[in-house]
């Protein structure tokens, strides 16, 4: 990347994950941005010396950190690994962004909350994660806040897309081979199209209003995992051919928030961006990948 160019230089870490791939898909719509995409094999955020060398050669103006340990179940069994990536790696990024005067856009999660509320969480609500994944992500947030002024922390929820491993793709795949699906109803959140989050992030960069801090982004509305599965099957035309059953007790190793809907009011007011209802966004995605 050329630091002398009028274009902003954007480094995307964890670029082979679903959000990274969604960003890559739409980068052609942002001709004023230069992108460099890196995954863990090219840039390991837990190796600070590697980060320093990379920053010295690429000179990013913005870093979109999509690198993360995201397996909620496995994090309970290997918390050190989750914290190494989600906390220590993020600390490395924040420190180097501070040294290099780069702005960090760090992706976090609704799982920093305990799920005891019954109305949408806003950015000022007290965080109280109830699993190791959430604890590691909160630790990363704190490192960013303590280390770097020029940062945006964006919490999101229930991400899905046509890329990677996610609930949307899992239900579509199972619908091809199974006649019956049992889906949990005990958790309420908001399915969020990662393509919408990608656009939100790149529009934020273009607008350059420098109102740093923590923001929430998800689609509008709320659903259980059963509701989400039902809508996936409906838009794919499979709802009539599959027996969909509810359960309120699906055994998992990690505890999960019972309610983790995020309030978008602060981000919408600050960045003047439109946000789609989750059902509309799901239909849009399904129609584009047919």
Secondary structure, 3 states (H helix, E strand, C coil): CCCCCCCEEEEEECCCCHHHHHHHHHHHHCCCEEEEECCCCCCCCCCHHHHHHHHHHHCCCEEEECCCCCCHHHHHHCHHHHHHHHHHHHHHHHHHHHHHCCEEEEEEEHHHCCCCCCCCECCCCCCCCCCHHHHHHHHHHHHHHHHCCCEEEEEECCEECCCCCCHHHHHHHHCCCCCEEEEECCCEECCEEHHHHHHHHHHHHHHCCCCCEEEECCCECCEEHHHHHHHHHHHCCCHHHCEEEEECCCCCCCCCCCECCECCHHHHHHHCCCCCEHHHHHHHHHHHCC
